[in-house]
Amino acid sequence: MPPYSFSSMAGDDDPAAYPGLELLATAVLLLTEALEVSYANPAAENLFELSRRQLLGHSIRTVFGEAPALFQAIDKALASGAAYTEQELELGVNGKPRLHLSCTVSVIESRSATLLLEFRHIDQQLKIAREERLLEQQQANRELIRNLAHEIKNPLGGIRGAAQLLERELDRPPLIEYTQVIIGEADRLQTLVNRLLTPHRLPTYRRTNIHELLARVASVVQAEFPEVVIASDFDISLPEFEADPEQLTQALLNVVKNAAQALQAVPRPREIHITTRVARSVTLARRRYRLALAVSVEDNGPGVPDELRDRIFYPLVSGREGGSGLGLTIAQTFIAQHNGAIECVSVPGRTVFTILLPLEFKRPGA
């Protein structure tokens, strides 16, 4: 296998020399024949918590100290002329906590570089694989639920219609009450079926201010749960972006309302904190975005039960008695349709839902 070839118009230590590497989510270092760092991308700066100035021109041995597994991988790549991957690597950088990484060493052809080292967090790889499995499972579940909803919808209408016809034929009030119960339950099931089918409408994009949506959501939840204290910490520098405001409002409302409902199980004070921030260099749905919007909804409730933690976004899964188990599923669906992601971190006394949305300004169909 021939070595990779790199060419550039700028100096190799200039970021403009490797524009493709600048956008990667994985950490990349280029090494000279003497194993000195000639290039580091932004992801490497973030991973090792070292600036380019602290990395460039320094020997890899100086940067990482004793790392026999890393140097063994380098020797094997140089000996074979092909890429070599070390799956479990432990690196310490300047007294910082040791990093558990995988590293792929590739031989390259460049004016001032011989090797390309690509580092990935092992935890990050496991997380990505887990997220992909969950998304596949959730997609299958949603498709199953959607098909069931379609199958239920038609006979449900027949049941309701028959109950209405029967009601007209009856003259005894106690029997009429029974038909009204049938009609009422049929309507309730119809509402449930409609909610199952609603998320499949594609977004209609237009310029949206996330803070206007969050203020509206906070006022609605505050009116329903007056004993809950809702605090906001907004980054007012966030720009408007292309989104479907109705779908995003419903998604945000479901997440904030879910937090308020969870707080009913704890004594006061019951608090929800809503925060907005800019996230930089984010990968969502296998696509890299320079800027993204991060919305965090934090509550001081009892936390998500351990047995539900991996399934809270599944349809019909609820940790609350009487819950439909659809609120978070619908929220996840709407956010996924915006190429975003939603995550949950929960311990007793602190649960945080984080929504990440790409800040896009020229979406198709906008």
Sequence and secondary structure as in RCSB ss.txt:
>XXXX:A:sequence
MPPYSFSSMAGDDDPAAYPGLELLATAVLLLTEALEVSYANPAAENLFELSRRQLLGHSIRTVFGEAPALFQAID
KALASGAAYTEQELELGVNGKPRLHLSCTVSVIESRSATLLLEFRHIDQQLKIAREERLLEQQQANRELIRNLAH
EIKNPLGGIRGAAQLLERELDRPPLIEYTQVIIGEADRLQTLVNRLLTPHRLPTYRRTNIHELLARVASVVQAEF
PEVVIASDFDISLPEFEADPEQLTQALLNVVKNAAQALQAVPRPREIHITTRVARSVTLARRRYRLALAVSVEDN
GPGVPDELRDRIFYPLVSGREGGSGLGLTIAQTFIAQHNGAIECVSVPGRTVFTILLPLEFKRPGA
>XXXX:A:secstr
   EE   SS TTSGGG HHHHT SSEEEEE TTSBEEEE HHHHHHHT  HHHHTT BHHHHH S HHHHHHHH
HHHHHSS EEEEEEEE  TTS  EEEEEEEEEEEETTEEEEEEEEEHHHHHHHHHHHHHHHHHHHHHHHHHHHHH
HHHHHHHHHHHHHHHHHHH   HHHHHHHHHHHHHHHHHHHHHHHHHGGGS    EEE HHHHHHHHHHHHHHH 
TTEEEEEE  TT   EEE HHHHHHHHHHHHHHHHHHHTTS S EEEEEEEEEEEEEEETTEEEEEEEEEEEEE 
SS   GGGTTTTTSTT  SSTT  S HHHHHHHHHHHTT EEEEEEETTEEEEEEEEE  SS TT 
